[in-house]
Amino acid sequence: MVQKNRGRVVDEKIFFKDLASDAVRFLIYSPFGDLGQSLRLEPEIGINHMNGFCFEHIYTSGPYQVYRVWKAENGN
């Protein structure tokens, strides 16, 4: 992670590399958390496509959103 003026910002390249190598299936995300500036997932879209991964919105509770994650077959 890289320090910024206000809080931490996740290094996007490292995040996606770790996502691929660790075979992550679910992500608990908050737009107000460390991943908020990097991912910017939008639950109303349903399935967000980013850097060769799909993030499917499953559930929201308060500031937290649960996404199912998988590697996109076509790389989008």
N, C-alpha and C positions, 0 to 999 in steps of 0.2 A: 504494500500500500504506500501511497505517496502522501505526504503531509501538504495540505493546502492552507490558506488563510483561516478558514472556518472548518475545523474538523478534518476527517480523513476522506480521501477519495481513493477508490479502488483502482488499481492499474488494470485497465480493460483487457490488455493483451494477456496478462497473467491470469486474470479471472477466466477467460475463455479457454486458455490452455489447461488450467486446472479442471474446468468443467468437462472437457473432453477426456482427460486422463483418469478422472475419478468416477466416471460413469454416473453422474448425478441424475437422479430421476425426478426429484421435487425440489423446489426453491421457495423458501419463505422470504418474502420481499416487502420492504417498505420504501416508498419514494422519499421518506425522510431519513433513511439510514445510509450507511456507507455506499451501498450500490445505487442509490437514487440518482446521482449525477451521471453514472456510467450507463445504466440500463434504460432508465426512463420507460419502463413497461406500462402499458395502458390497458387496464382490465376490460374496458368496453370494446376493445378490438377483438377479444376472444383469444386468437393465436397471434402472438407477436413473433416476427422473424428477425433474427439478429445474428450476424457473424457465423452463419452456418448452423444455428440452433433455432428450435421452436420452443416458445414458452406459452403454454396454454393455461389461461386463467381458470382456476378451479373454484376458489372461495375467497371471500374478503371478510375480515373481522377487524374492525377499527382501522388502524393505520397499516395493518398487515394484509398481504395478498399471498395466496398459495398458487404456485404455477407448477404444472407438470412440464418436464424438460426432456427434449430428445434432439439428437443430431439430425438435421435436415438432410434428406437424401440428395437434393440437388445443390446443397451448399448455401441456399438463401436463408 
